Amino acid sequence: MKKVILVSTVILTAISFYQCSIYQTLTNLSRLQFKVGDVNSFQVNGLDISNKSSLNDFNPTDVLKLTTIFTQGKLPVSFVLNVDAKSPNDGTGGYPRTDATLKSFKWRLFIDDKETISGDIDAPVTVPGTGEITKIPLRINIDLLQFFKDQGFEKVINLALTLGGKNGTTSKITLYAQPTVSTPIGNITYPGELKIIDTQFTN
């Protein structure tokens, strides 16, 4: 009889511990925060525009190359979009210190409120439980004319300059992402997408 009681107690304790572990894991997971960060290495048809503010900053040869590719119905751009991530699970405030490893970060990219391409991270990214910002690099390759073909040459170039030029801003970029995080109880995928913008952190 005593053995039965002992076994039952051990089982109940294990279940209770497991439930507590699940609760803590989900709580820590819900505290992860994301924000659209900066843009690096923005190129239009292989041309670096990070030092340009307007179409007037392009030399005649570059303008000719861009107009030629534009008349062919293409305007390929590439850049790295950094997503800022942080985990406030630093061991204070009653939460245990927890690092988070993003196994997947499926995203959809919106530019100027228009949905464009989708993708995922190249490799897992660890966000330490220190409250410091970790950058998640998203490598973007997109043909702007595929989504903005109704706009003229100058408008599309200005859009590219707004995103990745000398005075570039990410205000026209919105991400919808669904992270998958490695945890002690297995990989957990967020039940829905997060809307991620550049003005505030989202969790």
N, C-alpha and C positions, 0 to 999 in steps of 0.2 A: 504494500500500500504506500509506504514511504517512497519507494522507488518511482511509483506512478506519479505521486505528487511532485517529486523532484524533477522528473522528466517533463511534466506539464509546466512547471515553473520555468524551466530552461527554455522550452518552446515559446511560452508567452513572452519571456524576456527577449528572446531573439526576434519575435514578431514585432514587439514594441520598439526595439532598437532599429529594425529595418524600416518600420513606418516613420520613425523619427528621422532616419537617414534620408528617406525619400522626401520628407517635408523640408528638411534643411537644404537638400539639393535643389528642389524646385524653388525655394525661397531665394537662394543664392543666384539661381539662374535668372529669376525675374528681375534681379537688380543689375544685370549687365546693361550697359548703355552704349548707344551708337549715334554717330553724327557724321554727316558728309564733311570731309576734311578738304584738303587742297588737291590741285591738279598739277602733275609734273609731266615734263617731256612731251608737250603737245606738238604734234606735227600734222601738217596738211600736205598730203601727197609727198611725204618725206621731207618737207620743209619745216624747220623749226620756227615757230612763231612766238616763242616765249619772250622775245625782245621787241615785239611789234605791237603798236597800239591801234593802227588804222591801215587801210589799204595803201595809203601814201608812203608807208614805211617799207613797202616791197619795191625791189628794183625792177626795171622793165623786163628783164629776163624771167624773173620769178612770176611776174604778173602774166606774161605770155604762157608760161607753163601751166599756171592755174586756170587761165581762161580756156586753154586748149583741152585740158582734162575735163573742165566743166562742160564744154560743148559736146564732149563725148558722153555726157550723162553720168559722170562720176565725180566724186570729191572725197576720196578716202582720208580719214583722219585716224590718228592713234594717240593715246595718252594713258597715263596711269592716274586713276582716281583713287585717292586714299580715303578710306573710311576710318574715322577716329572711334576707337572702342576703349571703354574703361570698365573696370570692375571695382566697386567700392567695398568689396568683401575683404577688408584689410585686417579683420580681427577685432574691430571696435564696434560699439553699438549693439553688442549682443549677437553678432554674426561671426561665425568662425572664418578665419582667413582662407580664401579659396581662390586658386587659379582656375581659369576657364580655357579650355582648348577648343577652338572652333574647328570641327572636322569638315564642315561644309557651310557655305554662305551663299545660297542660291539667290541671285538678284535679278531685278528687272530695272532697266535704266530709262528714266524719263528726262528728255531735254526740252525745255520750254513747254512743259506740260504735254509733250507728245511721247508716247511709248515707243522705244526703239528696240534695243537688243537685250538679251539676257545672258547670264553666265554663272560661273561659280569661281571660288578661289582656287589658285594653282596648287596650294599645299596648306596643311593645317596651320593655324595661327594661335599662339597662346597669349591670353590676356591675363597678366599677373594680378593677383588680388592686392594691389598697392594703391589703387586710385589713380595711377598714372595712365596717360593715354598711350595706347598701342595702335599703330597704323596698320590697317588691312589694305594691301594694295590690290586694286582691281585693274587688270590690263584690258583696255578698251580698244577695239578696232571696229570702226564703223564707217559706212559710206553715208555722209550727211545728205547727199542728194536722194538717197533712197527714201528719206523721211521728210525732206524739205525741198522737194523738187518744184513745188509751186512758188518758191521764192527765187528772186533774181540772184545773179552772181554776187553783187556787192552785199546783199543781205545775208547770204549764207557765209561769206567770208567774215562779215562782222559778227555773226553768231559764233564762229570758230574763235575769233579774237576775244569775244566776251568770255568764252570758256577757258581759253588757254593762252591768251595774249599777255602783254606786259601788265595790263591792268585787269587781268582775268578775275572772274568771280564764279563761285559755284552756286550762286543764287538761282540759276536756271536749271539746276540739276536736282532731281528727286530720285531716290532709290526705294524700291520695295524689296525687302530681303527676308528670307526665312532661314535663320541660323540653325545648325545642328551642332550641339555641344557634347563633348565627351565628359561623362560624369562617373563617379564610383558605381553607379547602378546601371551603367550602359549609356549609349548615345541617346540624347534626347533632342528631338526636333521641335521647334516652336510650333504651336498649333495653327498659327496663321502668320501672315507677312507683317513686318514692321515697316512703317513709313519713315524714311530717314531723310532729313533735310540738313541744311548747313547752319541753321540758326539756333538749334537746341538739341540736346541729347534725347534720344528716344529709348525706352525700354519696355 
